[in-house]
């Protein structure tokens, strides 16, 4: 069994740039576009992530969600 790794990230809504916390992902990616970051999310989790993110944008609030990350190639 593998242990899950957690990371935090935020999206700049003006530039659509994603910034990762100091974790395994940040060692691979300093920054990336939102579109690129979404490709790292497991396909079965993308709709829920997008729905929660849209609610946060609409209400100008933060959100927290757990999702799987696709294996990096």
N, C-alpha and C positions, 0 to 999 in steps of 0.2 A: 504494500500500500504506500502511495506517495502522499506526502504532506502538502496541503495546499499552501500556496504563497499568496500573500495579500499585497496589493499595491493601491495607491491613491493616484488619481489623475484629475485634472481639471481642463476645461475647454475655454479658451478665450473666444467669446461669442462674436467679437469683432473680426478677428483674424482666422478663426476656426482652427487655431493651432492647439494641440494637446500637449500638456506638460505632465510628465510622470514624476511621482515621488522617488526618492532615492532607494530603488529596489532593483530586482533582477531585470525588469523591463527597461528601466532607465539606463542600464549599462548597455543595452542594445540600441535604444532610441533616445536621443537627447530630446527631440521634439518631433512631432509628425502631424499631419493633417487629421482632422476628425474622421474623414473618410478612410484614411489608412488605419486609424486606431480601431474603427468598427470592424475591420477585417480580422482583427485579433480576437474579437469576441466570438464565442461559440455560436454558430448559426441559430441554434434553438433558443438562445438567450437574447438575441438582438432586438426582437420586437418589444420585449418587456423593458429592456434598457432604453430604447427609443421613447417608449411611452412615459417612463418615469422622468427621463431627461426633458421631454417636452413640457410636462407638468411643472418641473422646476423652473424652466425658462419662463413659462406663462405666469407663475406665481412669484418669480424673482427669488426663489429659494434654493437651498442646497438639497442634495439627495444622497442617499447611500443605498447601494444595491450590491448583492453578490451575484456574480456570473462566472461562467467558465471561460477560460482563455484557450483558443485553438493553439495547437502545438506550433512553435516557431520552426520554420524550415531552415 
